[in-house]
Amino acid sequence: MMGAEYTNIPDSFLYHGFLIPLDLQFFAEEGPGGEKTEEPTSKKLEDARKDGSVAKSQELCNAVALAAFFLLIRFLGQSIGGSLLTIMRFVISNIPDYIVLYGGDVPTNEIIILLRTAVIRMLIILLPIFGVGVVIAVVTNMLQFKWKVTSKPLQPKLSKLNPASGVKKLFSKKKLVDLAFAIAKIAIIAGVVYNYIQGMGGLLTLFYDMSLKSGVSEVCFVIADLGFRISIIYFVASLIDLLYQRWKFHKDMMMTKQEVKDEYKNSEGDPQIKGKIKQKMMEASRRRMMQAVPEADVVITNPTHFAVALKYDTEVADAPYIVAKGQDFLAQKIKDEARNSGVEIVENKPLARMLYHNVEIGALIPPELYQAVAEVLAFVYNNRDQKSRSSYDSKRMMA
């Protein structure tokens, strides 16, 4: 009964009659924030690059290094083998001399000096192989991604010591794919090696009739020949691995919509804060503009929707320029400020629209509007002169 009751429960199972819950989210690879449907941004890719996370195949580096190693064995194997035999003869030939010299009680220091000399000579002989390995490792990595030195991958992280994270990675899809790929690669290589050695059975019997130098040369040739076959298989497998690693890296770098929004906020700033800053800047600009209205010579209106304040000062510019302009509510504010300051207001619908849409604040009026603006300014100056004469005549009459 109990088994029939819980057979359809996906997140639990029965063990000897006990219901044991399972947290299937433990094996989930999706992070919080929803499904990753967005392409990775350049900032995320750059941050990943700084952290040392790139799409590369270590198998490709190993394959090229392996091919280079067998290539050196093929062309330098006989020479290296002969040099190593010479060192071996040097060590073996010196042991009887030490026994004769010291009467069977050879000091430890002498043995250490002899072995140290032999090891140093061996390292000098093998140094080209090590150097080629280092160069190949650097070049193959640089061909896969741009050169950039970073120490972040070497920094210790406590999260790497978390057993739960380790178990989760152990049963992840990536580990299962890597395991299947490694098994397939080893099986193919093992088959090639088995078939090759099986066909070389007759050669093994010839080693008894060869000299040591000829035997070393023949062994180097066999190792190089077999190594090239293995390298070809390894290289093809590494290309497949490189394509997979790039696809996996791109998939891992995919972002959720929320991550894109958060990154935009962090890099560009919160849109609400930016909006408030822009609003404050516009308010400050309007205040400065309204402060310049009393200095204008005339305000041209259409008369309800637009208002443009002009000033003509030959010491500042060769042509009239706009000190303020506005539409609707702001136009009404400009007109109110002009009335309070005694600035002349002139209604000219076409000119007001033309100036508002085509000339920015602080800019000179275009030459094609000189005639229209000159007529307005002449009208304003005549009115100003008439008012001045009227005021002067009134003062004389009162005197």
C-alpha positions in Angstrom: 0.0 0.0 0.0 2.7 2.4 0.9 4.6 1.6 -2.3 1.5 2.2 -4.4 0.8 5.4 -2.6 4.1 7.1 -3.3 5.2 5.6 -6.6 4.4 8.8 -8.5 6.3 11.2 -6.1 9.3 12.4 -8.1 11.2 14.1 -5.3 11.3 11.1 -2.9 11.8 7.4 -2.8 11.1 4.4 -0.4 13.9 2.6 1.4 12.7 -0.4 3.4 9.3 1.2 4.0 10.7 4.6 4.9 9.9 7.7 2.7 13.2 9.6 2.1 12.8 13.1 0.5 15.2 14.2 -2.2 16.0 17.8 -3.1 16.2 17.6 -6.8 17.3 21.2 -7.0 20.6 20.0 -5.6 21.5 18.7 -9.0 20.0 21.7 -10.9 22.5 23.9 -12.9 20.2 26.9 -13.4 20.9 29.8 -11.2 18.4 32.2 -9.6 16.7 34.8 -11.8 15.0 32.6 -14.3 16.1 30.9 -17.5 19.3 32.0 -19.2 18.0 33.3 -22.6 20.0 36.4 -23.2 23.3 36.6 -25.0 26.3 37.4 -22.8 27.3 41.1 -22.7 30.8 42.3 -23.5 31.2 43.3 -19.9 30.4 39.8 -18.6 32.8 38.3 -21.1 35.5 40.7 -20.1 35.0 40.0 -16.4 35.2 36.3 -17.1 38.4 36.9 -19.0 39.9 38.8 -16.0 38.9 35.9 -13.7 40.8 33.5 -16.0 37.6 31.9 -17.3 37.9 31.3 -21.1 36.8 28.8 -23.7 39.8 26.7 -24.2 40.7 23.0 -24.6 43.5 21.6 -22.6 43.3 18.5 -24.7 44.5 20.6 -27.7 47.6 21.8 -25.8 48.3 18.2 -24.8 47.8 16.9 -28.3 50.2 19.4 -29.9 52.8 18.8 -27.1 52.5 15.1 -27.6 53.1 15.4 -31.3 56.1 17.6 -30.8 57.5 15.2 -28.2 57.3 12.2 -30.6 58.7 14.4 -33.4 61.8 15.1 -31.3 62.1 11.5 -30.4 62.0 10.7 -34.2 64.8 13.1 -35.1 66.7 13.5 -31.9 66.0 10.2 -30.2 69.2 8.4 -31.4 71.3 11.4 -30.4 69.7 11.8 -27.0 69.8 8.1 -26.4 73.5 8.0 -27.2 74.2 10.9 -24.9 72.3 9.2 -22.1 74.3 6.0 -22.7 77.5 8.0 -22.5 76.4 9.4 -19.1 75.5 6.0 -17.9 79.0 4.7 -18.9 80.6 7.6 -17.1 78.8 6.7 -13.9 79.5 3.0 -14.1 83.1 3.5 -15.1 83.8 5.8 -12.1 82.4 3.4 -9.5 85.3 0.9 -9.7 87.8 3.7 -9.5 86.1 5.0 -6.3 86.2 1.4 -4.9 89.9 1.0 -5.7 90.7 4.5 -4.4 88.8 4.3 -1.1 89.1 0.6 -0.5 85.4 -0.3 -0.7 84.4 2.5 1.8 83.4 5.2 -0.6 82.4 8.5 1.1 78.8 9.6 0.6 79.9 13.0 -0.6 81.8 11.5 -3.6 78.7 9.5 -4.5 76.5 12.6 -4.3 78.9 14.6 -6.5 79.0 11.8 -9.1 75.2 11.5 -9.2 74.8 15.3 -9.3 77.1 15.6 -12.2 75.2 12.8 -14.1 71.8 14.4 -13.4 73.0 17.9 -14.5 74.3 16.4 -17.7 71.0 14.6 -18.3 69.0 17.8 -17.7 71.1 19.7 -20.2 70.5 17.0 -22.8 66.7 16.9 -22.1 66.4 20.7 -21.8 65.4 21.2 -25.5 62.4 18.8 -24.9 61.3 20.8 -21.9 61.8 24.1 -23.7 59.7 23.0 -26.7 57.0 21.8 -24.3 56.8 25.2 -22.6 56.8 27.1 -25.9 54.0 24.9 -27.3 51.9 25.3 -24.2 52.1 29.1 -24.4 51.5 29.2 -28.2 48.6 26.9 -28.2 46.9 28.7 -25.4 47.5 32.1 -27.1 46.0 30.8 -30.3 42.8 29.8 -28.5 42.4 33.2 -26.7 44.1 36.5 -26.3 47.1 36.8 -24.0 46.2 38.3 -20.6 48.0 37.7 -17.4 45.8 37.2 -14.3 46.4 35.8 -10.9 42.8 35.4 -9.8 42.6 31.6 -10.6 45.5 31.1 -8.2 43.8 32.9 -5.3 42.4 30.6 -2.7 38.6 30.4 -2.4 36.7 28.9 0.5 33.9 27.9 -1.8 36.2 25.3 -3.4 36.4 23.5 0.0 32.6 23.1 0.2 31.8 19.4 0.1 28.3 20.0 -1.2 29.6 22.0 -4.2 32.1 19.3 -4.9 29.5 16.6 -4.9 27.3 18.7 -7.1 30.1 19.2 -9.6 30.9 15.5 -9.5 27.5 14.6 -10.8 27.1 17.5 -13.1 26.4 17.2 -16.9 29.9 18.5 -17.7 31.6 15.8 -15.6 29.5 13.1 -17.2 30.3 14.3 -20.7 34.0 14.6 -19.9 33.9 11.0 -18.5 32.2 9.6 -21.6 34.6 11.5 -23.8 37.7 10.2 -21.9 36.4 6.6 -22.0 35.8 6.8 -25.8 39.3 8.4 -26.4 41.1 5.8 -24.3 39.2 3.0 -26.0 40.2 4.2 -29.5 43.8 4.8 -28.5 44.0 1.4 -26.8 42.7 -0.3 -30.0 45.3 1.5 -32.1 48.2 0.6 -29.7 47.1 -3.0 -29.6 46.9 -3.4 -33.4 50.2 -1.7 -33.8 52.1 -3.8 -31.2 50.4 -7.0 -32.6 51.9 -6.2 -36.0 55.3 -5.5 -34.5 55.7 -8.9 -32.9 58.4 -10.0 -35.3 60.6 -7.0 -34.6 60.9 -8.0 -30.9 62.9 -11.1 -31.8 65.4 -9.1 -33.7 66.5 -7.1 -30.7 68.7 -10.0 -29.5 70.9 -9.7 -32.6 71.2 -5.8 -32.4 73.8 -3.8 -30.7 72.8 -1.4 -27.9 73.1 1.6 -30.1 71.0 0.0 -32.9 68.5 -1.2 -30.5 68.0 2.3 -29.0 67.6 3.7 -32.5 65.0 1.1 -33.5 63.1 1.6 -30.2 63.1 5.4 -30.8 61.7 4.8 -34.3 58.9 2.5 -33.0 58.0 4.9 -30.3 57.9 7.8 -32.7 55.8 5.9 -35.2 53.3 4.7 -32.6 53.3 8.2 -31.0 52.3 9.9 -34.2 49.4 7.6 -34.6 48.3 8.3 -31.1 48.9 12.1 -31.6 46.6 12.1 -34.7 43.8 10.5 -32.7 44.4 12.8 -29.8 44.5 15.9 -32.1 41.1 15.0 -33.7 39.6 14.4 -30.2 41.1 17.8 -29.0 39.4 19.6 -31.9 36.1 18.1 -30.9 36.8 19.0 -27.3 37.6 22.6 -28.4 34.2 23.0 -30.1 32.5 21.5 -27.1 34.3 23.8 -24.7 33.4 26.9 -26.7 29.8 25.8 -26.9 29.7 25.1 -23.2 31.4 28.3 -22.3 28.9 30.3 -24.4 26.1 28.5 -22.7 27.5 29.1 -19.3 27.9 32.8 -20.1 24.3 33.2 -21.1 22.4 35.6 -18.9 18.9 35.9 -17.5 16.9 39.0 -18.2 17.3 40.0 -14.5 21.1 39.7 -14.8 21.1 42.0 -17.8 19.1 44.6 -16.0 21.3 44.4 -12.9 24.4 44.7 -15.0 23.0 47.7 -16.8 22.2 49.3 -13.4 25.7 48.6 -12.1 27.5 49.9 -15.2 25.3 52.7 -16.4 23.6 53.6 -13.1 20.0 53.2 -11.9 17.6 54.6 -14.5 15.5 56.2 -11.7 18.6 57.9 -10.2 19.7 59.0 -13.7 16.3 60.4 -14.4 16.4 62.4 -11.2 19.8 63.7 -12.0 18.6 64.7 -15.5 15.6 66.4 -14.0 17.8 68.4 -11.5 20.0 69.5 -14.4 17.0 70.6 -16.5 15.6 72.5 -13.5 19.0 74.2 -13.0 19.2 75.0 -16.7 15.7 76.5 -16.6 16.5 78.7 -13.6 19.6 80.1 -15.5 17.4 80.6 -18.5 14.7 82.4 -16.6 17.4 84.6 -15.0 18.5 85.7 -18.5 15.0 86.8 -19.6 15.1 90.2 -17.9 18.3 90.9 -20.0 16.5 90.2 -23.3 15.5 92.9 -25.8 12.3 91.2 -26.9 10.2 88.1 -26.4 8.6 86.8 -29.6 5.5 84.7 -29.1 2.9 82.9 -31.3 1.2 83.9 -28.8 0.1 80.8 -26.7 2.4 77.9 -27.4 5.9 79.3 -28.0 8.0 82.1 -26.5 11.6 83.0 -27.6 13.7 85.7 -25.9 16.2 87.5 -28.1 19.1 89.8 -27.2 21.3 91.9 -29.4 24.6 93.1 -28.0 27.2 94.2 -30.5 29.9 93.8 -27.8 29.0 90.1 -27.4 28.1 88.9 -30.9 27.5 90.3 -34.4 23.9 89.1 -34.6 21.0 88.7 -32.2 21.0 85.4 -30.2 18.5 83.5 -28.1 18.8 83.7 -24.3 15.6 81.7 -23.5 12.9 79.7 -25.2 10.0 77.5 -24.1 6.8 75.8 -25.1 3.4 75.8 -23.4 3.9 76.1 -19.6 7.5 77.3 -19.9 6.5 79.8 -22.6 4.0 81.3 -20.2 6.6 81.5 -17.5 8.9 83.3 -19.9 6.2 85.8 -20.8 5.3 86.4 -17.1 9.0 87.1 -16.3 9.2 89.4 -19.3 6.2 91.4 -18.2 7.6 91.7 -14.6 10.9 92.9 -16.0 9.5 95.3 -18.6 10.7 93.3 -21.6 8.7 94.0 -24.8 6.6 91.0 -26.0 5.9 90.8 -29.7 3.5 88.4 -31.4 4.9 86.8 -34.6 3.7 83.3 -35.1 5.9 82.2 -38.0 9.0 83.7 -36.6 8.4 82.3 -33.1 8.0 78.8 -34.5 11.0 79.1 -36.7 13.3 80.3 -33.9 12.0 77.7 -31.4 12.6 74.7 -33.7 15.8 75.8 -35.5 17.9 77.8 -33.1 19.3 76.6 -29.7 19.7 78.7 -26.6 22.9 80.8 -26.8 23.1 80.4 -30.6 23.0 83.2 -33.1 20.0 83.5 -35.4 20.6 82.3 -39.0 21.2 84.8 -41.7 17.9 84.0 -43.4 16.0 85.3 -40.4 18.0 88.6 -40.1 15.3 90.6 -42.0 12.4 89.3 -39.9 14.3 89.8 -36.6 15.5 93.2 -37.6 12.0 94.4 -38.2 10.9 93.1 -34.8 13.9 94.8 -33.1 13.3 98.0 -35.0 9.7 98.0 -33.8 10.9 97.4 -30.2 13.5 100.1 -30.3 11.0 102.6 -31.7 8.5 101.8 -29.0 11.3 102.1 -26.4 12.4 105.5 -27.9 8.8 106.7 -27.9 8.3 105.7 -24.3 11.5 107.4 -23.4 10.5 110.7 -25.1 7.0 110.5 -23.6 8.6 110.1 -20.1 11.0 112.9 -20.8 8.2 115.3 -22.0 6.1 114.4 -19.0 8.9 115.2 -16.6 9.5 118.6 -18.3 5.8 119.4 -18.1 5.7 118.6 -14.4 8.8 120.7 -13.9 
